Amino acid sequence: MALDKPYKDIPGTTIFDAEQSRKGYWLNQFCMSLMKADNRARFKANERAYLDEWPMTEAQKDAVLARDLNECIRLGGNIYFLAKIGATDGKSFQQMAGSMTGMTEDEYRNMMVAGGRSVEGNRRIGEDGDAQAHHQPQGQAGKKDQ
């Protein structure tokens, strides 16, 4: 039985839920293996051979080889596990996040320091411009009118 997933309508967003966790299990296990220096060395020596030791899909392996972290997420990767790939490559989390947004590290940092992305264009499908009305705690709507 498929679960209702109202969060599926957030444009450009992949929610890491149980389905994504199952899909990315081996991808995320591979990432966790990079916590050990010996495994990092083996991976860097021959990335494809090391990936072939894991029962990941070809698409997952290709995404890792291309360092396409957005595709890794679509294929079940969890960003906190995927960060191990970046660390293996000598990249900071900030550098990785910047690459995922199409920004330089400096552009990404400056955006975050300035308060992050605008909500415009990043709401759920069907939400109008009145974000306040959509995010009031339950039981609070209309309270200011009383």
Secondary structure, 3 states (H helix, E strand, C coil): CCCCCHHHHCCCCCCCCHHHHHHCHHHHHHHHHCCCHHHHHHHHHCHHHHHCCCCCCHHHHHHHHHCCHHHHHHCCCCHHHHHHHHHHCCCCHHHHHHHHHCCCHHHHHHHHHCCCCCCCCCCCCCCCCCHHHHCCCCCCCCHHHC
